[in-house]
Every structure is written in C-alpha cells, then in structure tokens.
Amino acid sequence: MSMQHQGVFSMKSAPRVGLVVLLLVVASTFVARAEQYKGDKYRGHIESTMANRLVLLTDADELVEFIVDDDATITRNARPSSFDELEQGDYGFIKATRSNGRLLAVRISVTAPE
C-alpha cells in the first residue's frame, strides 16, 4: 500500500471550488447592486402638475409622470416647499421609487426659471 499526500484541495475538487467561488462573486455582485439601489432619478423641467401628479420633461426629451403623495420631500429654490408651489418650467430632479407599475416621487428638488 502506498500513501499519497492528501492536500486540502485535489485536482478533482478544483472545478467545484472554482464554481463555488464564481457563485459567491455573482451573489455578492447582486447584493451590492441591491444595496446601491435607492430609487430612480430624473432630471428636467416640470411640464405640468395636477392633483397629485407631476409630469417632467426630462433632459432626454421624455415625458415622465409621477405620483406625488404627502410623504414626498419637496424643495424649491433650496427652501422647503409644497406641491402647490411647483410651477411649469421649474428645473431640477426627482428621485422616485416604483410602486404598482407607477413612479412615486420621494424627493423633488427644483429651482424656478430666471
């Protein structure tokens, strides 16, 4: 009987170890992306406001509609503001989350046109 040196890894286990490492890397990438996601961000001019809805003409020339509820944080000209004070032509950004297929504005920060 001959004794063979048994290391922690053998050539037979190398492919399995590589697969495990690959899966860990992929899983950690998904976790990192999930932790980084803090909502969608849009930049542009307010096209219209009505009831609890705001339409933004983005810098990419797309019209995007948002639902704005009472929990949204709104600033205009760097001061706390309300939905009623937003005006067509105000420029800024909107941070939103997706809820039931719609965009819900979380934070609106705009400046009035000069």
VEXNU-723161 format. One line per 5 residues: number of its first residue (from 1); their letters; for each residue x, y, z of N, C-alpha, C, O. Coordinates in Angstrom, 2 decimals. Example, Ala and Ser with C-alpha at 12.3 -4.5 7.8 and 13.67 -1.06 7.14 Angstrom:
2
1	AS	13.19/-5.69/7.80/12.30/-4.50/7.80/13.20/-3.30/7.80/14.24/-3.32/8.46; 12.85/-2.25/7.08/13.67/-1.06/7.14/12.90/0.03/7.87/13.41/1.14/8.04
// end
This chain:
114
1	MSMQH	0.83/-1.19/0.00/0.00/0.00/0.00/0.86/1.24/0.00/1.81/1.35/0.78; 0.54/2.13/-0.84/1.29/3.38/-0.85/0.41/4.48/-0.31/-0.80/4.49/-0.49; 1.05/5.39/0.37/0.31/6.53/0.92/0.50/7.71/-0.01/1.61/8.00/-0.45; -0.58/8.39/-0.30/-0.49/9.59/-1.11/-0.72/10.79/-0.21/-1.47/10.75/0.77; -0.04/11.85/-0.57/-0.23/13.09/0.18/-1.61/13.64/-0.15/-1.92/13.89/-1.32
6	QGVFS	-2.41/13.83/0.85/-3.76/14.36/0.65/-3.78/15.82/1.09/-3.76/16.11/2.28; -3.82/16.75/0.14/-3.90/18.17/0.45/-5.34/18.57/0.67/-6.26/17.77/0.53; -5.52/19.83/1.00/-6.87/20.34/1.21/-7.66/20.28/-0.09/-8.84/19.91/-0.09; -7.03/20.63/-1.18/-7.68/20.60/-2.49/-6.98/19.58/-3.36/-5.75/19.47/-3.33; -7.73/18.87/-4.12/-7.14/17.97/-5.10/-7.54/18.47/-6.47/-8.39/19.34/-6.60
11	MKSAP	-6.93/17.93/-7.47/-7.25/18.35/-8.83/-8.70/18.02/-9.16/-9.33/18.72/-9.96; -9.24/16.97/-8.57/-10.63/16.61/-8.83/-11.59/17.62/-8.24/-12.66/17.84/-8.80; -11.23/18.23/-7.12/-12.14/19.19/-6.47/-11.97/20.61/-7.00/-12.77/21.48/-6.69; -10.92/20.85/-7.80/-10.66/22.20/-8.30/-11.83/22.78/-9.08/-12.19/23.94/-8.85; -12.47/22.03/-10.01/-13.60/22.63/-10.73/-14.76/23.00/-9.80/-15.41/24.03/-10.02
16	RVGLV	-15.01/22.19/-8.78/-16.10/22.51/-7.84/-15.77/23.76/-7.03/-16.63/24.59/-6.78; -14.52/23.87/-6.63/-14.10/25.05/-5.86/-14.23/26.29/-6.73/-14.70/27.33/-6.26; -13.83/26.19/-7.98/-13.95/27.33/-8.90/-15.39/27.74/-9.09/-15.70/28.93/-9.14; -16.27/26.76/-9.19/-17.69/27.05/-9.36/-18.26/27.74/-8.12/-19.04/28.69/-8.23; -17.87/27.27/-6.95/-18.32/27.89/-5.70/-17.84/29.33/-5.62/-18.60/30.22/-5.24
21	VLLLV	-16.59/29.57/-5.96/-16.04/30.93/-5.94/-16.80/31.81/-6.92/-17.15/32.95/-6.60; -17.05/31.31/-8.12/-17.80/32.07/-9.12/-19.19/32.42/-8.61/-19.64/33.55/-8.76; -19.88/31.45/-8.02/-21.22/31.71/-7.49/-21.19/32.75/-6.37/-22.09/33.59/-6.29; -20.18/32.71/-5.52/-20.06/33.71/-4.45/-19.84/35.10/-5.02/-20.41/36.07/-4.52; -19.02/35.21/-6.05/-18.76/36.51/-6.68/-20.04/37.05/-7.31/-20.37/38.22/-7.14
26	VASTF	-20.76/36.20/-8.03/-22.01/36.63/-8.67/-23.03/37.05/-7.61/-23.68/38.08/-7.75; -23.17/36.26/-6.56/-24.13/36.59/-5.49/-23.78/37.90/-4.82/-24.66/38.71/-4.55; -22.50/38.13/-4.55/-22.10/39.38/-3.89/-22.34/40.57/-4.79/-22.63/41.66/-4.30; -22.22/40.39/-6.11/-22.50/41.48/-7.04/-23.97/41.87/-6.99/-24.30/43.05/-6.97; -24.86/40.87/-6.95/-26.29/41.17/-6.86/-26.63/41.85/-5.55/-27.43/42.78/-5.54
31	VARAE	-26.05/41.42/-4.47/-26.29/42.05/-3.16/-25.81/43.49/-3.18/-26.50/44.37/-2.68; -24.63/43.74/-3.75/-24.09/45.10/-3.81/-25.00/45.99/-4.64/-25.25/47.14/-4.26; -25.51/45.49/-5.75/-26.41/46.29/-6.58/-27.71/46.58/-5.85/-28.22/47.69/-5.94; -28.24/45.61/-5.13/-29.47/45.82/-4.37/-29.27/46.86/-3.28/-30.15/47.68/-3.04; -28.12/46.83/-2.63/-27.85/47.82/-1.59/-27.64/49.21/-2.18/-27.96/50.20/-1.53
36	QYKGD	-27.12/49.30/-3.40/-26.88/50.59/-4.03/-28.17/51.21/-4.55/-28.27/52.44/-4.64; -29.17/50.40/-4.89/-30.40/50.93/-5.45/-31.13/51.74/-4.40/-31.50/51.23/-3.34; -31.32/52.98/-4.70/-32.02/53.86/-3.78/-33.12/54.61/-4.51/-33.59/55.64/-4.03; -33.54/54.10/-5.66/-34.60/54.74/-6.42/-34.11/55.24/-7.76/-32.91/55.32/-8.03; -35.07/55.58/-8.59/-34.78/56.12/-9.91/-34.64/57.63/-9.79/-35.35/58.27/-9.01
41	KYRGH	-33.73/58.19/-10.57/-33.51/59.64/-10.54/-33.77/60.22/-11.92/-33.34/59.66/-12.93; -34.46/61.34/-11.95/-34.81/62.02/-13.19/-34.47/63.49/-13.07/-34.57/64.08/-12.00; -34.05/64.08/-14.19/-33.71/65.49/-14.21/-34.39/66.14/-15.41/-34.40/65.57/-16.50; -34.97/67.33/-15.20/-35.63/68.01/-16.30/-36.50/69.15/-15.82/-36.37/69.62/-14.69; -37.40/69.58/-16.70/-38.33/70.69/-16.43/-39.72/70.15/-16.14/-40.17/69.19/-16.75
46	IESTM	-40.38/70.80/-15.19/-41.77/70.43/-14.91/-42.62/70.87/-16.09/-42.62/72.04/-16.47; -43.33/69.92/-16.65/-44.23/70.20/-17.77/-45.61/70.57/-17.25/-46.25/71.49/-17.77; -46.08/69.84/-16.22/-47.39/70.15/-15.65/-47.54/69.49/-14.28/-46.86/68.52/-13.95; -48.47/70.06/-13.49/-48.87/69.48/-12.22/-50.38/69.53/-12.15/-51.00/70.51/-12.59; -50.98/68.47/-11.61/-52.42/68.45/-11.46/-52.77/67.40/-10.41/-52.28/66.27/-10.47
51	ANRLV	-53.61/67.78/-9.46/-53.96/66.90/-8.35/-52.67/66.40/-7.71/-51.87/67.22/-7.26; -52.46/65.12/-7.65/-51.23/64.60/-7.03/-50.28/64.03/-8.10/-49.50/63.11/-7.82; -50.33/64.58/-9.29/-49.50/64.10/-10.40/-48.60/65.22/-10.93/-48.99/66.39/-10.99; -47.41/64.82/-11.30/-46.45/65.77/-11.87/-45.88/65.13/-13.13/-45.53/63.95/-13.13; -45.80/65.91/-14.20/-45.19/65.43/-15.44/-43.91/66.21/-15.65/-43.90/67.44/-15.63
56	LLTDA	-42.82/65.47/-15.85/-41.49/66.05/-16.04/-41.05/65.80/-17.48/-41.14/64.68/-17.98; -40.56/66.85/-18.14/-39.90/66.70/-19.44/-38.43/66.54/-19.15/-37.74/67.50/-18.81; -37.93/65.32/-19.28/-36.55/65.03/-18.90/-35.55/65.64/-19.87/-35.91/66.06/-20.98; -34.31/65.67/-19.45/-33.23/66.17/-20.31/-33.08/65.31/-21.56/-32.48/65.74/-22.55; -33.62/64.08/-21.52/-33.58/63.18/-22.68/-34.84/63.33/-23.54/-35.12/62.48/-24.38
61	DELVE	-35.60/64.42/-23.32/-36.83/64.71/-24.06/-37.91/63.63/-23.92/-38.60/63.32/-24.89; -38.03/63.07/-22.73/-39.08/62.11/-22.45/-40.03/62.71/-21.42/-39.60/63.38/-20.49; -41.31/62.48/-21.60/-42.30/62.89/-20.61/-42.48/61.74/-19.62/-42.78/60.61/-20.01; -42.29/62.04/-18.33/-42.40/61.03/-17.28/-43.39/61.53/-16.24/-43.29/62.67/-15.78; -44.35/60.68/-15.89/-45.38/61.07/-14.92/-45.07/60.45/-13.56/-44.68/59.28/-13.46
66	FIVDD	-45.26/61.24/-12.52/-45.02/60.82/-11.14/-46.27/61.02/-10.31/-47.04/61.95/-10.54; -46.47/60.15/-9.36/-47.48/60.34/-8.31/-46.75/61.04/-7.17/-45.65/60.63/-6.80; -47.35/62.07/-6.62/-46.74/62.81/-5.51/-47.70/62.73/-4.33/-48.81/63.26/-4.38; -47.25/62.05/-3.26/-48.11/61.97/-2.07/-47.58/62.89/-0.98/-46.59/63.59/-1.18; -48.24/62.89/0.15/-47.88/63.80/1.24/-46.52/63.49/1.87/-45.96/64.33/2.57
71	DATIT	-45.98/62.30/1.62/-44.69/61.93/2.20/-43.50/62.43/1.38/-42.36/62.35/1.84; -43.75/62.96/0.19/-42.66/63.44/-0.65/-42.00/64.66/-0.02/-42.67/65.54/0.51; -40.67/64.71/-0.09/-39.92/65.88/0.37/-39.75/66.80/-0.83/-39.22/66.40/-1.87; -40.20/68.05/-0.68/-40.17/68.99/-1.80/-39.41/70.25/-1.40/-39.67/70.85/-0.36; -38.45/70.63/-2.24/-37.76/71.92/-2.07/-37.83/72.68/-3.39/-37.76/72.10/-4.47
76	RNARP	-37.96/73.98/-3.26/-37.96/74.87/-4.43/-37.06/76.04/-4.09/-37.24/76.70/-3.07; -36.08/76.29/-4.95/-35.08/77.32/-4.70/-34.39/77.10/-3.36/-34.15/78.04/-2.60; -34.07/75.83/-3.08/-33.32/75.40/-1.89/-34.06/75.66/-0.57/-33.44/75.70/0.49; -35.38/75.82/-0.64/-36.19/76.02/0.57/-37.32/74.99/0.60/-37.81/74.59/-0.45; -37.72/74.57/1.79/-38.85/73.66/1.87/-40.06/74.24/1.14/-40.33/75.43/1.23
81	SSFDE	-40.76/73.39/0.43/-41.87/73.85/-0.39/-42.99/72.82/-0.34/-42.90/71.81/0.35; -44.04/73.10/-1.08/-45.17/72.17/-1.16/-45.48/71.90/-2.62/-45.01/72.60/-3.52; -46.26/70.87/-2.85/-46.64/70.50/-4.22/-47.34/71.67/-4.92/-47.12/71.89/-6.11; -48.17/72.40/-4.19/-48.93/73.52/-4.78/-48.03/74.65/-5.27/-48.45/75.44/-6.12; -46.80/74.75/-4.76/-45.89/75.83/-5.16/-45.04/75.47/-6.38/-44.34/76.34/-6.92
86	LEQGD	-45.08/74.22/-6.83/-44.33/73.84/-8.02/-44.99/74.43/-9.25/-46.21/74.48/-9.34; -44.17/74.89/-10.19/-44.71/75.55/-11.38/-44.11/74.96/-12.66/-43.00/74.42/-12.67; -44.89/75.09/-13.72/-44.40/74.68/-15.03/-43.13/75.46/-15.34/-43.07/76.67/-15.13; -42.10/74.76/-15.82/-40.83/75.40/-16.16/-39.78/75.29/-15.07/-38.59/75.47/-15.34; -40.20/74.98/-13.82/-39.20/74.73/-12.76/-38.27/73.62/-13.23/-38.71/72.65/-13.85
91	YGFIK	-36.98/73.75/-12.91/-36.00/72.76/-13.33/-35.36/72.11/-12.12/-35.07/72.78/-11.12; -35.13/70.82/-12.20/-34.47/70.14/-11.09/-34.50/68.65/-11.26/-34.53/68.13/-12.37; -34.50/67.95/-10.13/-34.50/66.50/-10.20/-35.58/65.91/-9.30/-36.04/66.53/-8.34; -35.95/64.70/-9.66/-36.93/63.94/-8.89/-36.34/62.57/-8.63/-35.87/61.89/-9.55; -36.37/62.18/-7.39/-35.99/60.82/-7.02/-37.29/60.08/-6.75/-38.14/60.57/-6.00
96	ATRSN	-37.44/58.90/-7.35/-38.70/58.18/-7.25/-38.46/56.69/-7.03/-37.39/56.15/-7.33; -39.48/56.05/-6.52/-39.48/54.59/-6.41/-40.63/54.06/-7.25/-41.56/54.80/-7.59; -40.56/52.80/-7.57/-41.62/52.18/-8.37/-42.59/51.48/-7.42/-42.20/50.74/-6.52; -43.88/51.74/-7.66/-44.91/51.13/-6.84/-46.10/50.79/-7.73/-46.69/51.68/-8.35; -46.43/49.52/-7.80/-47.56/49.07/-8.64/-47.46/49.57/-10.07/-48.46/49.97/-10.66
101	GRLLA	-46.27/49.54/-10.63/-46.07/49.95/-12.02/-46.04/51.44/-12.25/-45.99/51.89/-13.39; -46.07/52.22/-11.18/-46.04/53.68/-11.31/-44.84/54.23/-10.56/-44.27/53.57/-9.70; -44.48/55.46/-10.92/-43.37/56.13/-10.24/-43.94/57.01/-9.13/-44.78/57.87/-9.37; -43.46/56.78/-7.92/-43.87/57.56/-6.76/-42.72/58.49/-6.38/-41.65/58.02/-6.01; -42.95/59.79/-6.47/-41.90/60.77/-6.14/-41.60/60.71/-4.65/-42.49/60.81/-3.82
106	VRISV	-40.31/60.56/-4.34/-39.86/60.54/-2.95/-39.29/61.90/-2.58/-39.54/62.42/-1.50; -38.52/62.46/-3.52/-37.89/63.76/-3.28/-37.94/64.57/-4.58/-37.61/64.07/-5.65; -38.37/65.80/-4.45/-38.44/66.74/-5.58/-37.64/67.96/-5.18/-37.90/68.58/-4.15; -36.66/68.32/-6.00/-35.84/69.49/-5.72/-35.71/70.30/-7.01/-35.08/69.85/-7.97; -36.31/71.49/-7.02/-36.33/72.30/-8.24/-35.94/73.74/-7.97/-35.93/74.20/-6.83
111	TAPE	-35.61/74.43/-9.04/-35.39/75.88/-8.98/-36.30/76.53/-10.01/-36.58/75.96/-11.06; -36.75/77.75/-9.68/-37.61/78.48/-10.59/-36.78/79.02/-11.74/-35.60/79.33/-11.56; -37.39/79.14/-12.91/-36.64/79.72/-14.04/-36.32/81.19/-13.76/-37.05/81.89/-13.07; -35.22/81.63/-14.32/-34.82/83.03/-14.11/-35.48/83.95/-15.09/-35.24/85.16/-15.05
// end
